[in-house]
Amino acid sequence: KEHLIHLNDILNRLNYANFRLNVTKCQIARTSIDYLGHHIEHRSIRPNADNIRALLETQQPTSAKEAFRFVKAAEYYRKFI
């Protein structure tokens, strides 16, 4: 119930500011969502499975620059392990 009150308040403020939403892109009352490479659920944020798969299927680096790029990507995802 409280969620609906907040939602109504936000939609009223957007309407007052003449802000228009693209209805085909709006998703309301979802229990999970994929956003900016992450899967977000109640009390849980995980990296998108496609991003992890791409990292695991990366070919072995052949230059220092490629190795550095791989290490930085792995370092970013380390916090989710």
The 8 nearest C-alpha neighbors of each residue, nearest first, counted from 0:
[[1, 3, 2, 4, 5, 6, 7, 28],
 [0, 2, 4, 3, 5, 6, 7, 8],
 [3, 1, 5, 0, 4, 6, 7, 28],
 [4, 2, 6, 0, 1, 5, 7, 8],
 [3, 5, 1, 7, 2, 6, 8, 0],
 [6, 4, 8, 2, 3, 7, 9, 1],
 [5, 7, 3, 9, 8, 4, 2, 10],
 [6, 8, 4, 10, 5, 9, 3, 11],
 [7, 9, 5, 11, 6, 10, 4, 12],
 [10, 8, 12, 6, 11, 7, 13, 5],
 [9, 11, 13, 7, 12, 8, 14, 6],
 [12, 10, 14, 8, 9, 13, 7, 15],
 [13, 11, 15, 9, 14, 10, 8, 16],
 [14, 12, 18, 10, 16, 15, 11, 9],
 [13, 15, 17, 11, 16, 12, 18, 10],
 [14, 16, 12, 17, 13, 11, 18, 10],
 [15, 17, 13, 18, 14, 12, 11, 19],
 [18, 16, 14, 15, 19, 13, 12, 20],
 [19, 17, 13, 16, 14, 20, 15, 12],
 [20, 18, 17, 21, 14, 13, 16, 22],
 [21, 19, 22, 18, 25, 24, 13, 23],
 [20, 22, 24, 23, 25, 19, 18, 26],
 [23, 21, 25, 24, 20, 26, 19, 27],
 [22, 24, 21, 25, 26, 20, 27, 19],
 [23, 25, 22, 21, 26, 20, 27, 19],
 [26, 24, 22, 23, 21, 27, 20, 28],
 [25, 27, 24, 29, 28, 22, 23, 32],
 [26, 28, 29, 25, 6, 30, 24, 3],
 [29, 27, 30, 26, 2, 31, 3, 6],
 [28, 30, 31, 27, 26, 32, 40, 41],
 [29, 31, 40, 28, 41, 32, 39, 27],
 [32, 30, 40, 29, 39, 33, 38, 41],
 [31, 33, 39, 38, 34, 40, 29, 30],
 [32, 34, 38, 37, 39, 36, 35, 31],
 [33, 35, 37, 36, 32, 38, 39, 47],
 [36, 34, 37, 33, 38, 47, 46, 32],
 [35, 37, 47, 34, 46, 33, 38, 50],
 [38, 36, 46, 47, 34, 45, 33, 35],
 [37, 39, 33, 45, 47, 44, 32, 46],
 [40, 38, 44, 32, 31, 43, 37, 33],
 [41, 39, 31, 43, 42, 30, 44, 38],
 [40, 42, 43, 30, 39, 31, 44, 32],
 [43, 41, 40, 44, 39, 45, 31, 30],
 [44, 42, 40, 41, 39, 45, 38, 31],
 [45, 43, 39, 38, 40, 37, 46, 42],
 [46, 44, 38, 37, 47, 43, 39, 79],
 [45, 47, 37, 38, 36, 48, 44, 50],
 [46, 48, 37, 36, 50, 49, 38, 45],
 [47, 49, 51, 50, 52, 46, 38, 45],
 [50, 48, 52, 47, 51, 53, 46, 36],
 [49, 51, 53, 48, 52, 47, 54, 46],
 [52, 50, 54, 48, 53, 49, 55, 47],
 [51, 53, 49, 55, 54, 50, 56, 48],
 [54, 52, 50, 56, 51, 55, 49, 57],
 [53, 55, 51, 57, 52, 56, 50, 73],
 [56, 54, 52, 53, 57, 51, 58, 50],
 [57, 55, 53, 54, 52, 58, 51, 59],
 [58, 56, 54, 55, 53, 59, 60, 69],
 [59, 57, 60, 56, 55, 61, 54, 65],
 [58, 60, 61, 57, 66, 65, 56, 69],
 [61, 59, 66, 65, 62, 58, 63, 69],
 [62, 60, 59, 65, 63, 66, 64, 58],
 [63, 61, 65, 64, 60, 66, 67, 59],
 [62, 64, 66, 65, 67, 61, 60, 68],
 [63, 65, 67, 62, 66, 68, 60, 61],
 [66, 64, 68, 60, 62, 67, 63, 69],
 [67, 65, 63, 60, 69, 68, 64, 70],
 [66, 68, 64, 70, 65, 69, 63, 71],
 [67, 69, 65, 71, 66, 70, 64, 72],
 [70, 68, 66, 72, 71, 67, 73, 65],
 [71, 69, 73, 67, 72, 68, 74, 66],
 [70, 72, 74, 68, 69, 73, 67, 75],
 [73, 71, 69, 75, 74, 70, 68, 76],
 [74, 72, 70, 76, 75, 71, 77, 69],
 [73, 75, 71, 77, 72, 76, 70, 78],
 [74, 76, 72, 73, 77, 71, 78, 79],
 [75, 77, 73, 78, 74, 79, 72, 80],
 [78, 76, 74, 79, 80, 75, 73, 72],
 [77, 79, 76, 80, 75, 74, 73, 45],
 [80, 78, 77, 76, 45, 46, 75, 44],
 [79, 77, 78, 76, 45, 46, 75, 73]]
